[in-house]
Amino acid sequence: MKINVKIILPIVLISLLTPFLSGNSDSENKISLDEFKKIVILENGRKKPLDTFAKNILKQFSGKSKLNNKSAIQWFADLLFSPEKSHEDKIFLINNPEVLTSMGIQDKGGRGRFSYHELSSTSSKLREMAIAASRIKDPKRSIVENEIIALYNKIYIYHKLLGTFYFSFPSKDFIIKNKNVKENLSLSENSENFTFFDIASKADEIKIIRSKNFDSQTDTEREILNLVNKMEQWSKFYRDQPVTIIPNIKAGKETWESPWDSLIKTFNYNKPPSAELNIISQFINAYRSHNSELFNSKIKEFRELSSKKIPGKAITGKIDMEILYNRIDPFYKSEFFYGFSLLFLLFSFIAFKKIFYYSGYILLILGLLPHTYGIIARMIIRSRPPVTNLFETFVFSAWITVLLGLALELFKKKNIGILTGSLSGLLLLIISGRYALEGDTMGMLVAVLDSNFWLATHVITITVGYGGIVISGVLGHVYVFQLIFKKGKKKELLKDTYQSVYATQAFGLIFTFIGTVLGGIWADQSWGRFWGWDPKENGALLIILWSAILFHGKLGKIFKELGFSLGSIVGIITVVLAWFGVNLLGVGLHNYGFSSNVASALTIYIILELVLITGSYIYIKQKNP
C-alpha cells in the first residue's frame, strides 16, 4: 500500500508538537501561583497581570523569560515572599567583560549572568561609575558606560522589589520584650518579633499616645514612640515602590499605589491599614508558611476587592488572555517552527527529498498558527491595530514575509517560497526578540500615535510594504546564489526566481507608496504639514525612490535580471535604514520607538551586503562576460 506523505506527515508532526504548543504550566511549584499571576498591576499607564510584569523584569535583568527551570512568576514570587533566597539567582546579564574589570570582579570568561551576592560587594564602586557615566551625554557614551548605567539601574530596581513586602516580615527594629508595651498595643504576649504591619495596625492606640505632651507620657509610651520613630525612618526608605497593585478612586480620579505607599499613607494619618493591606499581609504569611490553599483564597479575595473599586473597568477577560499569551509564548514557538522548516528544507536537498520537503512546508504553516494567534491576541488585549511600536513592526513584517513565502510556494512549488518565508520569518522574529528585552512590548502609546484609524491604515500599510521589499531582497540573494552555485540547466529556475523578485518588489513598492501618502495625511492632521523632511519620512521616501529606480532601470533596459536582483538586496538596506535610522539619530518627530545600541551591528550588516553585492557582480561577470 502506498503511503500518502501529504496526509501522514501533518498528523505525525502535530501529534509530536502538541505538548510544545500547549505551553508550560507552574504545576511543579509547591504553591500554586494561578491566582497570584492574575493580580493586576499598573505600570507606565498600562494595567497588566503580575505575570507579564514578572516576565518583563526577568527579561530586562537576565535576557531570558525563565530562570533555569523556574518560570518568571515563580522567580518573582520567591523574590517578593522569600527575598533571602534570591540573592544567589544568577539574573544580572553582563555582556562586556570590561564592566566586570571596572568593578574589580574577576572575569569568568566574558559575557555571563551574575547573582546579586556576586555583585553586592562592589555596589559602591558601581554607583560611582554609573554617576560618572550618566554625566556624559548619551551619544558620546561608550558601550561599556551604557552597560554600567543599565546594570546599576537593574540592581536599583532589584533592591526596590526586594522590599515590596518587608512590612510583613519580622525585623530586629521591631523586637519588643517589654510586656507593658505589648499590653498597651494589644500585641501577642508570646512573641517578641513583630513587623512594621503589626505595629501600624495599632494606629488607634498610637494616635492616643502621640496626642499626649512629652511630660505626661509614661516610659512605656515613650518606648512605643521610639518604635514609631523607627517606622518613620522605614517610611522614608520604602516609599515609591514599583509594585502598584492597589487601585483607588478619589474625586473621579483613578490612582494606583504599592502596598508600602498605601500603608505609609494610612500610618501618617494615624489610621489602621485598609482591608486590602490586611488581605495582602495574610497572603504573605500564607505563602511563607507554605499554605497554598489559604494563599490562593486570599489572593482571590484581594482581586475581587480591588476590582470593585474600579467601576466599569472590568478587564478580567483581557488579563486572562494576556496570561494565556504569556504561557504560550507564540512568537518563540513560531521561531522554533520556522527554524526547523528551514532546516528540513535544506535536508531535502541532500536526501529523502519528498519527506523533508513536505515536512518543511507543514512546519512553515504550523509556525504561522501561533504567529497569527500572537498578533490577534495582542490586538484584543490592547484594543489596538497590530502595529504600534518597533517590536510589532518586526513581528508583523515577519508574518507578512511568511504569508508571501507560502503564496510563492503555492504557485511555484520549487522550494523558493519555503526558503524565503522561513528564513525571513525566523530572522525578523529573532530581531523582534532583541527589542522585547527592553521593556513592555505592549506599553502605552505616545500621544501622536494614539489613533486607531491611522495605526490601522498608514502603519499597517507601510509595514506590509516593508515586508514585501524584504522578501524581494531575500529572493534576490537566492537568485544570485543560484546563478553562482547551481549547475546544469538553470535557465528556467532563474526565470522563476527572478519573476518572484520582480513581483514581490512591485508588491512592496505599491504598499510603501500608499503607506507614505497616508502618513503624510496623518502628519498634516497631527503637525499641520504633509511633509517635513523628518528622518522617518526620508527613510520611507528612500525606499520608494530606490524601488522606483529599479523599475525604471528595468524598463529602460539599464538593469537586467542580475542588476534588478542585486538592486533588490540594496532594497533591504534601505528598509533597515528606515527602520533603525530614526532611533540611531535620536531626532525627529518620529523618534518614538525603542532605542538600542545597534549602530555597530547595522554598520557591519550594510558592509557585508555591499561586499556580497560587489563581489557577486564581479565574479558573475568574469565567469559569464
ABEGO torsion letter per residue (X at the ends): XBBBAAAAAAAAAAAAAAAAAAEBBAAABABBAAAAAABBBBBGGBBBBAAAAAAAAAAAAAGBABBEABBAAAAAAAAAABAAAAAABBABBBABAAAAAAAGBBBAGEBBBBBAAAAAAAAAAAAAAAAAAAABBAAABBAAAAAAAAAAAAAAAAAAAAAAAAAABBBAAABBABAAAAAAAGBBAABABBBAAAAAAAAAAAAAAAABBAAABBAAAAAAAAAAAAAAAAAAAABGBABBABBBBBGGBBBBBBAAAAAAAAAAAGBBBBAAAAAAAAAAAAAAAGBAAAAAAAAAAAAAAAAAABBGABAAAAAAAAAAAAAAGAAAAAAAAAAAAAAAAAAAAABGAAAAAAAAAAAAAAAAAAAAAAAAAAAAAAGBBABABAAAAAAAAAAAAAAAAAAAAAAAGAGAAAAAAAAAAAAAAAAAAAAAAAEBAABBBBAAABBAAAAAAAAAAAAAAAAAAAAAAAAAAAAAAAAAABBEBAAAAAAAAAAAAAAAAAAAAAAAAAAAAAAAAAAAAAAGBABAGBAAAAAAAAAAAAAAAAAAAAAAGABBAAAAAAAAAAAAAAAAAAAAAAAAAGBEAABABBBBBAAAAAAAAAAAAAAAAAAAAAAAAAABX
